[in-house]
Amino acid sequence: VQLQASGGGLVQPGGSLRLSCAASGRIFGGNLMNWYRQAPGKQRELVATVTSGGGTNYADSVKGRFTISRDNAKNTAYLQMSSLKPEDTAVYYCNIHLLLERLDYWGQGTKVTVSS
């Protein structure tokens, strides 16, 4: 399984960005697609999760500002980020957790910088 993340960049505070994560390979059965982020000097943290059935969960720090979604036909997850803050600056990584195989795969990361 391979994951390709895209959509990062430089944005001003209050702005928006949309990240995409396209998964390819042998993906069967239920899975979770996740976005994590890692800011400089900090541990990687889970930002948002979407299940193969469309259920979602968010870190408290992004609730109401970020929306995760997925297109199962394309095996692609999206993270719509709005009202961005400087503290959202990080490298964002997508992850897929295959429930049956209990395996995790990671994308290469995409950098998001929120700065004026």
Backbone hydrogen bonds in HBPLUS format (Angstrom, degrees):
<---DONOR---> <-ACCEPTOR-->    atom                        ^
c    i                          cat <-CA-CA->   ^        H-A-AA   ^      H-
h    n   atom  resd res      DA  || num        DHA   H-A  angle D-A-AA Bond
n    s   type  num  typ     dist DA aas  dist angle  dist       angle   num
A0002-GLN N   A0024-SER O   2.91 MM  22  5.30 157.5  1.96 141.4 148.5     1
A0024-SER N   A0002-GLN O   2.88 MM  22  5.30 149.4  1.97 151.0 158.8     2
A0004-GLN N   A0022-ALA O   2.89 MM  18  5.16 152.3  1.97 140.0 149.3     3
A0022-ALA N   A0004-GLN O   2.94 MM  18  5.16 161.2  1.98 143.0 141.6     4
A0006-SER N   A0020-SER O   2.90 MM  14  5.28 147.6  2.01 149.4 152.5     5
A0020-SER N   A0006-SER O   2.87 MM  14  5.28 162.6  1.90 146.1 150.1     6
A0009-GLY N   A0111-LYS O   2.91 MM 102  6.16 114.5  2.35 137.6 155.7     7
A0113-THR N   A0009-GLY O   2.90 MM 104  6.12 169.8  1.91 154.9 155.2     8
A0011-VAL N   A0113-THR O   2.86 MM 102  6.28 158.2  1.91 165.7 172.6     9
A0115-SER N   A0011-VAL O   2.93 MM 104  6.29 146.2  2.05 150.1 158.8    10
A0015-GLY N   A0012-GLN O   2.94 MM   3  5.47 152.9  2.02 142.9 144.8    11
A0014-GLY N   A0084-LEU O   2.71 MM  70  4.83 166.8  1.72 142.5 147.3    12
A0084-LEU N   A0015-GLY O   3.12 MM  69  5.49 174.8  2.12 151.0 151.6    13
A0017-LEU N   A0081-MET O   2.92 MM  64  5.24 150.0  2.01 142.5 151.4    14
A0081-MET N   A0017-LEU O   2.75 MM  64  5.24 171.6  1.75 179.1 177.7    15
A0019-LEU N   A0079-LEU O   2.91 MM  60  4.99 164.8  1.93 138.2 139.9    16
A0079-LEU N   A0019-LEU O   2.89 MM  60  4.99 153.1  1.96 136.8 140.6    17
A0021-CYS N   A0077-ALA O   2.79 MM  56  5.11 139.4  1.96 157.5 159.6    18
A0077-ALA N   A0021-CYS O   2.88 MM  56  5.11 155.5  1.94 142.6 147.4    19
A0023-ALA N   A0075-ASN O   2.82 MM  52  5.37 166.2  1.84 158.5 163.2    20
A0099-LEU N   A0030-GLY O   3.13 MM  69  5.68 156.7  2.19 138.4 143.6    21
A0052-SER N   A0031-ASN O   2.97 MM  21  5.50 122.0  2.32 166.0 172.4    22
A0032-LEU N   A0097-HIS O   2.93 MM  65  5.10 154.7  1.99 141.0 149.3    23
A0097-HIS N   A0032-LEU O   2.82 MM  65  5.10 162.2  1.85 150.8 157.0    24
A0033-MET N   A0050-VAL O   2.91 MM  17  5.40 175.6  1.91 159.6 160.3    25
A0050-VAL N   A0033-MET O   2.89 MM  17  5.40 152.0  1.97 151.9 161.2    26
A0034-ASN N   A0095-ASN O   2.78 MM  61  5.01 168.8  1.79 150.4 154.3    27
A0095-ASN N   A0034-ASN O   2.88 MM  61  5.01 149.2  1.98 146.7 147.8    28
A0035-TRP N   A0048-ALA O   2.90 MM  13  5.35 156.8  1.95 153.9 157.5    29
A0047-VAL N   A0035-TRP O   2.76 MM  12  5.50 160.8  1.80 152.0 156.1    30
A0048-ALA N   A0035-TRP O   3.25 MM  13  5.35 156.4  2.30 139.9 144.3    31
A0036-TYR N   A0093-TYR O   2.77 MM  57  5.08 168.2  1.78 157.6 161.8    32
A0093-TYR N   A0036-TYR O   2.80 MM  57  5.08 155.7  1.85 130.9 139.3    33
A0037-ARG N   A0045-GLU O   2.88 MM   8  5.49 149.1  1.97 149.8 160.0    34
A0045-GLU N   A0037-ARG O   2.80 MM   8  5.49 161.8  1.84 156.4 160.8    35
A0038-GLN N   A0091-VAL O   2.90 MM  53  5.35 147.8  2.00 142.3 152.7    36
A0091-VAL N   A0038-GLN O   3.08 MM  53  5.35 169.4  2.09 133.7 133.2    37
A0042-LYS N   A0039-ALA O   2.99 MM   3  5.35 157.0  2.05 140.4 137.4    38
A0059-ALA N   A0047-VAL O   2.87 MM  12  5.11 150.8  1.96 150.0 144.8    39
A0049-THR N   A0057-ASN O   2.90 MM   8  5.16 153.4  1.97 148.3 151.9    40
A0057-ASN N   A0049-THR O   3.00 MM   8  5.16 140.2  2.16 142.3 145.1    41
A0051-THR N   A0055-GLY O   2.80 MM   4  5.13 154.5  1.86 143.8 152.6    42
A0054-GLY N   A0051-THR O   2.92 MM   3  5.08 161.1  1.96 107.4 113.6    43
A0062-VAL N   A0059-ALA O   3.07 MM   3  5.69 161.0  2.11 118.0 123.5    44
A0065-ARG N   A0062-VAL O   2.95 MM   3  5.41 160.7  1.99 136.0 139.4    45
A0066-PHE N   A0062-VAL O   3.04 MM   4  5.61 154.8  2.10 164.7 162.3    46
A0082-SER N   A0065-ARG O   2.98 MM  17  5.16 146.9  2.09 133.3 143.6    47
A0067-THR N   A0080-GLN O   2.82 MM  13  5.04 150.3  1.91 142.6 152.2    48
A0080-GLN N   A0067-THR O   2.79 MM  13  5.04 163.5  1.82 158.9 154.6    49
A0069-SER N   A0078-TYR O   3.07 MM   9  5.25 154.4  2.14 138.4 142.8    50
A0078-TYR N   A0069-SER O   2.80 MM   9  5.25 162.2  1.83 145.6 147.0    51
A0071-ASP N   A0076-THR O   2.77 MM   5  5.34 158.7  1.82 159.6 166.9    52
A0074-LYS N   A0071-ASP O   3.04 MM   3  5.47 137.9  2.23 107.6 118.8    53
A0075-ASN N   A0071-ASP O   2.90 MM   4  5.90 110.9  2.39 138.7 157.2    54
A0076-THR N   A0071-ASP O   3.21 MM   5  5.34 166.0  2.23 139.8 142.3    55
A0088-ASP N   A0085-LYS O   2.87 MM   3  5.39 164.0  1.89 119.1 124.0    56
A0089-THR N   A0086-PRO O   3.05 MM   3  5.62 163.7  2.08 116.5 120.9    57
A0090-ALA N   A0112-VAL O   2.99 MM  22  5.53 147.5  2.10 147.1 157.3    58
A0112-VAL N   A0090-ALA O   2.85 MM  22  5.53 171.6  1.86 164.6 167.5    59
A0092-TYR N   A0110-THR O   2.80 MM  18  5.22 173.2  1.81 146.7 144.6    60
A0110-THR N   A0092-TYR O   2.78 MM  18  5.22 147.5  1.88 140.2 150.8    61
A0107-GLY N   A0094-CYS O   2.90 MM  13  5.28 157.5  1.96 153.6 151.7    62
A0096-ILE N   A0105-TYR O   3.01 MM   9  5.42 153.9  2.08 145.3 152.6    63
A0105-TYR N   A0096-ILE O   3.03 MM   9  5.42 150.1  2.12 147.3 156.7    64
A0098-LEU N   A0103-LEU O   2.83 MM   5  5.28 160.4  1.87 160.0 164.0    65
A0102-ARG N   A0098-LEU O   2.74 MM   4  5.36 125.9  2.03 138.7 153.1    66
